């Protein structure tokens, strides 16, 4: 989604939830190229080892792999669980509360 659309959706459905969101911007290659992920990692001083990419599609799986960081696929989004597995998903969660547990557990 364009950056404008991402910001509008977040404002409408998740106000005050996220510190930073980024959608597609001119001059930054689209997913699955890792440039946007790397830019956010740089902005927050995060390493690949301390970053997890969360998504709901085969493009998101490829983006996480290309960025060299952890990847968690959510099964309630754009693709089915079977499609995610066929695309190489190795970590999947079926509910938001599971996602919270996975993300918190990453740094342990």
Z-matrix of the N, CA and C atoms (Angstrom, degrees):
N
C 1 1.447
C 2 1.532 1 108.89
N 3 1.292 2 114.98 1 151.93
C 4 1.455 3 118.46 2 176.64
C 5 1.526 4 109.46 3 -64.51
N 6 1.302 5 116.27 4 156.92
C 7 1.457 6 119.96 5 179.47
C 8 1.527 7 111.00 6 -59.69
N 9 1.327 8 117.27 7 -39.60
C 10 1.470 9 120.41 8 178.28
C 11 1.526 10 111.42 9 -59.90
N 12 1.334 11 116.57 10 -42.83
C 13 1.467 12 120.66 11 179.60
C 14 1.524 13 110.94 12 -66.07
N 15 1.316 14 117.41 13 -41.12
C 16 1.468 15 121.18 14 178.34
C 17 1.525 16 110.13 15 -60.64
N 18 1.318 17 116.81 16 -45.93
C 19 1.469 18 120.10 17 -178.84
C 20 1.532 19 110.63 18 -64.15
N 21 1.338 20 117.21 19 -42.01
C 22 1.465 21 121.02 20 -179.51
C 23 1.523 22 111.58 21 -65.27
N 24 1.336 23 117.26 22 -43.16
C 25 1.468 24 120.49 23 178.33
C 26 1.528 25 111.29 24 -63.37
N 27 1.320 26 116.25 25 -43.35
C 28 1.465 27 119.64 26 179.48
C 29 1.528 28 111.01 27 -63.75
N 30 1.316 29 117.00 28 -42.19
C 31 1.470 30 120.31 29 178.53
C 32 1.524 31 111.47 30 -63.10
N 33 1.341 32 116.47 31 -37.01
C 34 1.457 33 120.60 32 -177.23
C 35 1.528 34 112.54 33 -77.23
N 36 1.335 35 117.66 34 -39.85
C 37 1.460 36 120.46 35 -171.22
C 38 1.527 37 115.16 36 -110.38
N 39 1.323 38 117.86 37 -21.75
C 40 1.465 39 121.10 38 -176.21
C 41 1.526 40 112.00 39 -136.38
N 42 1.330 41 118.31 40 47.77
C 43 1.472 42 119.02 41 -175.39
C 44 1.531 43 111.91 42 -58.90
N 45 1.329 44 114.78 43 131.39
C 46 1.455 45 120.78 44 176.32
C 47 1.516 46 115.12 45 74.27
N 48 1.321 47 118.02 46 8.17
C 49 1.464 48 120.99 47 -175.77
C 50 1.520 49 112.96 48 -85.75
N 51 1.322 50 116.71 49 -39.32
C 52 1.458 51 120.78 50 -172.45
C 53 1.524 52 111.17 51 -111.27
N 54 1.311 53 114.95 52 139.39
C 55 1.464 54 120.87 53 176.78
C 56 1.524 55 110.88 54 -73.86
N 57 1.324 56 115.90 55 -34.84
C 58 1.463 57 120.22 56 -177.29
C 59 1.516 58 109.25 57 -153.09
N 60 1.304 59 116.30 58 136.13
C 61 1.461 60 123.64 59 174.90
C 62 1.516 61 107.99 60 -132.02
N 63 1.317 62 115.89 61 148.67
C 64 1.460 63 118.76 62 179.20
C 65 1.515 64 110.24 63 -144.34
N 66 1.303 65 116.01 64 127.61
C 67 1.451 66 122.43 65 173.69
C 68 1.515 67 109.36 66 -107.04
N 69 1.324 68 115.30 67 -168.57
C 70 1.462 69 119.74 68 179.65
C 71 1.516 70 110.76 69 -64.22
N 72 1.332 71 114.76 70 136.67
C 73 1.460 72 121.48 71 178.84
C 74 1.516 73 109.32 72 -132.60
N 75 1.315 74 116.81 73 146.70
C 76 1.471 75 119.31 74 177.55
C 77 1.528 76 110.32 75 -57.92
N 78 1.334 77 115.39 76 139.83
C 79 1.456 78 120.46 77 176.44
C 80 1.517 79 114.30 78 88.50
N 81 1.325 80 118.47 79 -7.93
C 82 1.459 81 121.51 80 177.04
C 83 1.522 82 107.39 81 -113.85
N 84 1.329 83 116.81 82 122.72
C 85 1.470 84 119.07 83 -178.23
C 86 1.531 85 112.28 84 -56.94
N 87 1.317 86 116.04 85 146.06
C 88 1.467 87 122.47 86 -179.08
C 89 1.525 88 111.20 87 -74.01
N 90 1.333 89 114.87 88 159.61
C 91 1.454 90 120.49 89 172.30
C 92 1.532 91 108.29 90 -55.92
N 93 1.286 92 118.82 91 143.11
C 94 1.455 93 129.77 92 13.76
C 95 1.522 94 115.30 93 -91.39
N 96 1.329 95 117.41 94 11.73
C 97 1.467 96 118.71 95 173.80
C 98 1.530 97 107.97 96 -63.24
N 99 1.321 98 118.64 97 141.09
C 100 1.463 99 121.78 98 -172.71
C 101 1.521 100 116.19 99 -85.58
N 102 1.312 101 118.64 100 0.69
C 103 1.468 102 121.64 101 -171.92
C 104 1.523 103 113.87 102 -54.88
N 105 1.321 104 117.82 103 -43.59
C 106 1.469 105 120.30 104 -178.77
C 107 1.518 106 111.03 105 -66.33
N 108 1.327 107 117.06 106 -38.82
C 109 1.466 108 120.85 107 177.44
C 110 1.522 109 109.65 108 -64.00
N 111 1.305 110 116.12 109 -46.89
C 112 1.463 111 119.90 110 179.79
C 113 1.524 112 111.58 111 -61.22
N 114 1.326 113 117.61 112 -37.78
C 115 1.467 114 120.55 113 178.98
C 116 1.524 115 110.65 114 -63.41
N 117 1.321 116 117.64 115 -41.61
C 118 1.469 117 120.29 116 177.70
C 119 1.524 118 111.26 117 -68.09
N 120 1.314 119 116.77 118 -38.67
C 121 1.465 120 119.82 119 177.11
C 122 1.529 121 110.41 120 -61.21
N 123 1.312 122 115.74 121 -43.01
C 124 1.463 123 119.76 122 178.80
C 125 1.524 124 110.82 123 -64.03
N 126 1.329 125 116.59 124 -43.20
C 127 1.470 126 121.05 125 -179.73
C 128 1.527 127 111.51 126 -57.17
N 129 1.329 128 116.85 127 -38.38
C 130 1.466 129 121.19 128 -176.67
C 131 1.521 130 113.45 129 -99.64
N 132 1.329 131 116.79 130 2.87
C 133 1.461 132 119.89 131 179.16
C 134 1.526 133 112.19 132 66.21
N 135 1.323 134 116.71 133 32.96
C 136 1.461 135 121.55 134 -176.93
C 137 1.523 136 110.91 135 -95.78
N 138 1.316 137 114.93 136 145.36
C 139 1.460 138 120.58 137 174.80
C 140 1.523 139 109.49 138 -93.25
N 141 1.305 140 115.72 139 165.47
C 142 1.467 141 119.99 140 176.38
C 143 1.523 142 110.68 141 -60.98
N 144 1.327 143 115.53 142 -34.86
C 145 1.461 144 120.63 143 -178.57
C 146 1.526 145 112.44 144 -68.89
N 147 1.320 146 117.89 145 -23.15
C 148 1.466 147 122.06 146 -178.53
C 149 1.526 148 112.79 147 -109.41
N 150 1.331 149 115.91 148 19.82
C 151 1.456 150 120.47 149 -178.89
C 152 1.520 151 109.54 150 -122.07
N 153 1.318 152 115.54 151 139.47
C 154 1.460 153 120.78 152 173.73
C 155 1.523 154 108.23 153 -128.56
N 156 1.321 155 115.16 154 133.22
C 157 1.462 156 122.11 155 177.47
C 158 1.518 157 106.54 156 -99.35
N 159 1.307 158 117.09 157 129.15
C 160 1.458 159 122.26 158 -177.67
C 161 1.522 160 108.23 159 -115.84
N 162 1.327 161 115.72 160 130.65
C 163 1.453 162 118.54 161 -178.98
C 164 1.512 163 113.09 162 -158.20
N 165 1.336 164 114.84 163 178.80
C 166 1.459 165 120.15 164 -174.39
C 167 1.524 166 113.44 165 -130.45
N 168 1.334 167 117.10 166 22.45
C 169 1.465 168 118.88 167 -177.21
C 170 1.524 169 111.13 168 -148.31
N 171 1.334 170 114.37 169 169.81
C 172 1.455 171 120.14 170 177.02
C 173 1.532 172 110.92 171 -65.22
N 174 1.308 173 117.22 172 -31.43
C 175 1.466 174 120.48 173 177.21
C 176 1.526 175 110.07 174 -66.59
N 177 1.329 176 116.92 175 -37.96
C 178 1.463 177 120.09 176 177.51
C 179 1.527 178 111.41 177 -66.77
N 180 1.321 179 117.33 178 -39.03
C 181 1.471 180 120.64 179 176.93
C 182 1.522 181 109.50 180 -60.17
N 183 1.317 182 116.81 181 -46.98
C 184 1.464 183 120.99 182 179.05
C 185 1.525 184 111.33 183 -63.88
N 186 1.322 185 117.31 184 -38.22
C 187 1.465 186 120.96 185 179.77
C 188 1.524 187 110.72 186 -63.08
N 189 1.322 188 117.00 187 -47.22
C 190 1.466 189 120.66 188 177.87
C 191 1.518 190 111.81 189 -59.35
N 192 1.318 191 116.50 190 -44.74
C 193 1.466 192 120.54 191 178.88
C 194 1.523 193 110.39 192 -63.62
N 195 1.332 194 116.87 193 -44.77
C 196 1.464 195 120.14 194 -179.58
C 197 1.522 196 112.12 195 -64.04
N 198 1.319 197 116.75 196 -31.89
C 199 1.467 198 120.59 197 179.05
C 200 1.523 199 111.63 198 -78.11
N 201 1.330 200 117.18 199 -16.89
C 202 1.460 201 120.44 200 178.11
C 203 1.519 202 114.04 201 79.11
N 204 1.324 203 116.61 202 19.63
C 205 1.460 204 119.90 203 -179.02
C 206 1.526 205 109.72 204 -113.41
N 207 1.314 206 116.67 205 178.36
C 208 1.448 207 120.65 206 175.71
C 209 1.516 208 110.66 207 -65.85
N 210 1.337 209 116.18 208 157.06
C 211 1.460 210 121.12 209 -179.18
C 212 1.516 211 108.94 210 -139.91
N 213 1.314 212 116.51 211 130.83
C 214 1.454 213 122.33 212 173.40
C 215 1.526 214 107.46 213 -124.08
N 216 1.321 215 115.40 214 128.45
C 217 1.462 216 120.84 215 176.70
C 218 1.517 217 109.45 216 -98.23
N 219 1.319 218 116.24 217 136.51
C 220 1.459 219 121.20 218 175.31
C 221 1.521 220 108.29 219 -100.59
N 222 1.339 221 115.86 220 137.04
C 223 1.465 222 120.14 221 -172.96
C 224 1.520 223 113.59 222 -92.10
N 225 1.334 224 117.91 223 0.43
C 226 1.469 225 119.96 224 -177.82
C 227 1.521 226 112.79 225 -101.16
N 228 1.309 227 116.82 226 15.82
C 229 1.460 228 119.11 227 -174.41
C 230 1.506 229 114.66 228 -108.96
N 231 1.303 230 115.48 229 -129.99
C 232 1.459 231 125.64 230 -168.48
C 233 1.529 232 113.66 231 -70.04
N 234 1.337 233 118.19 232 -34.17
C 235 1.469 234 122.74 233 -175.84
C 236 1.527 235 110.61 234 -121.00
N 237 1.328 236 115.48 235 158.18
C 238 1.462 237 120.65 236 176.60
C 239 1.523 238 110.19 237 -75.84
N 240 1.319 239 115.08 238 163.56
C 241 1.464 240 120.81 239 177.94
C 242 1.529 241 110.51 240 -59.08
N 243 1.342 242 117.38 241 -43.70
C 244 1.464 243 120.66 242 178.89
C 245 1.523 244 111.91 243 -60.69
N 246 1.317 245 117.10 244 -41.46
C 247 1.465 246 120.79 245 178.76
C 248 1.528 247 110.96 246 -64.32
N 249 1.322 248 116.65 247 -38.25
C 250 1.465 249 120.54 248 178.04
C 251 1.525 250 110.80 249 -64.75
N 252 1.327 251 116.70 250 -44.12
C 253 1.468 252 121.01 251 178.38
C 254 1.529 253 109.69 252 -60.98
N 255 1.314 254 117.01 253 -45.31
C 256 1.469 255 121.01 254 179.74
C 257 1.524 256 111.78 255 -63.21
N 258 1.331 257 116.87 256 -24.61
C 259 1.467 258 121.31 257 179.47
C 260 1.523 259 112.92 258 -89.57
N 261 1.333 260 116.58 259 0.68
C 262 1.460 261 119.80 260 175.61
C 263 1.509 262 115.92 261 103.12
N 264 1.329 263 118.48 262 11.65
C 265 1.466 264 120.00 263 178.62
C 266 1.522 265 109.79 264 -62.21
N 267 1.313 266 115.71 265 132.01
C 268 1.459 267 119.73 266 178.02
C 269 1.526 268 112.11 267 -113.32
N 270 1.313 269 116.95 268 -21.69
C 271 1.467 270 122.07 269 176.85
C 272 1.517 271 107.32 270 -127.84
N 273 1.327 272 115.28 271 122.41
C 274 1.459 273 120.21 272 -179.50
C 275 1.520 274 109.43 273 -133.80
N 276 1.326 275 114.77 274 149.38
C 277 1.461 276 121.13 275 174.03
C 278 1.523 277 108.24 276 -129.97
N 279 1.337 278 114.35 277 147.90
C 280 1.460 279 120.51 278 -175.82
C 281 1.525 280 113.84 279 -103.27
N 282 1.335 281 117.26 280 -7.15
C 283 1.468 282 120.20 281 -177.35
C 284 1.530 283 109.13 282 -152.90
N 285 1.329 284 116.74 283 152.17
C 286 1.467 285 119.77 284 -179.35
C 287 1.529 286 113.82 285 -55.43
N 288 1.323 287 118.26 286 -38.40
C 289 1.465 288 118.96 287 -179.33
C 290 1.536 289 111.55 288 -65.67
N 291 1.334 290 116.87 289 -30.70
C 292 1.464 291 119.75 290 174.18
C 293 1.526 292 110.51 291 -67.03
N 294 1.315 293 116.20 292 -36.95
C 295 1.460 294 120.85 293 178.79
C 296 1.517 295 110.69 294 -61.84
N 297 1.314 296 116.78 295 -43.45
C 298 1.465 297 120.69 296 178.44
C 299 1.528 298 109.47 297 -59.66
N 300 1.325 299 118.16 298 -46.12
C 301 1.467 300 121.31 299 179.60
C 302 1.528 301 111.15 300 -61.66
N 303 1.319 302 117.64 301 -41.59
C 304 1.474 303 121.55 302 179.46
C 305 1.523 304 111.16 303 -63.77
N 306 1.316 305 116.82 304 -46.28
C 307 1.466 306 120.42 305 -177.32
C 308 1.528 307 110.67 306 -66.15
N 309 1.299 308 117.54 307 -43.24
C 310 1.465 309 121.26 308 178.91
C 311 1.521 310 109.18 309 -64.29
N 312 1.317 311 117.88 310 -38.29
C 313 1.457 312 122.38 311 -178.97
C 314 1.515 313 114.64 312 -71.78
N 315 1.327 314 117.51 313 -17.44
C 316 1.460 315 121.23 314 -177.42
C 317 1.523 316 111.70 315 -60.87
N 318 1.314 317 117.51 316 -38.79
C 319 1.464 318 120.91 317 -175.37
C 320 1.517 319 113.50 318 -88.96
N 321 1.322 320 118.29 319 5.85
C 322 1.471 321 120.81 320 -179.82
C 323 1.494 322 111.31 321 -91.81
